[in-house]
Structures are given as structure tokens and as C-alpha cells.
Amino acid sequence: MASKKNLKYLGFIGFFGFMGFQYFRDYNIASLSYFAFFGFFGYFWIGKIAAEMIDEHYLENSRRAKAFGFNLAVVEFIVLYLIAPLSFVSKEFLTAITALCFASLLIAYAIAFYIYEKR
């Protein structure tokens, strides 16, 4: 993987998320999965912190942020599995929501980690 101080440059991969808006031009369901790339914007926050020295406090904050992200993932998946069998929910909607849920988990981890580190 990239060196720790170059992690923030992975955030630029998040701009691929804008390719998801191609769906409104060509109506290809696969285009909606590009919205998951928005999660890489979280590396802008993680990259700022990763350049610092890793110590016990850093590792504990990382664990706390991962626990927060896991709890959020559980709630998101419960909601997804509850709405999936409903007849009015389309494949396009589920694809977009799944991609955005993935992105939200990466961003939630990055924000929680940043908040814990700056306290």
C-alpha cells in the first residue's frame, strides 16, 4: 500500500463517484455502483492523521472509529434487508442505496477517527 503520508492522495479516487450520474443519461444500472467511490473522500481526513506518529492513543482511536462504523453498518444493512422485499422498491434504488451505504461507512470511519484524534 502507499506510504502513510501519501494516503490523502487516495481521496482523489472519490471523484470517480461522479461517474454514477451517467445513469441519468444512459439508464444503465451498473453506473449507479460508481457512487460507492464517494467513500474514498474520507482518505483526505485519514491522510492528515496518518502522517503523525502511531502510538497507543492512535490505535485506540482507530478501534473506536471502526466500532462506530461497524454499528452503523449493522443499522444500514438491517434497513436494506427490510426494504428490499417491498414491491415498490426498484433495482435501481437498491443499487444506488447499497453504493451510498458503502460510501457512508468509509466516510463515517474517517470522520469518527478524525474527531477522536483531535480530542
Protein Blocks (a to p, Z undefined) as FASTA:
>chain_A
ZZfklmmmmmmmmmmmmmmmmmmmnopaklmmmmmmmmmmmmmmmmmmmmpccdfklmmm
mmmmmmmmmmmmmmmmmmmmmmmmpmklcfklmmmmmmmmmmmmmmmmmmmmmmmmmZZ
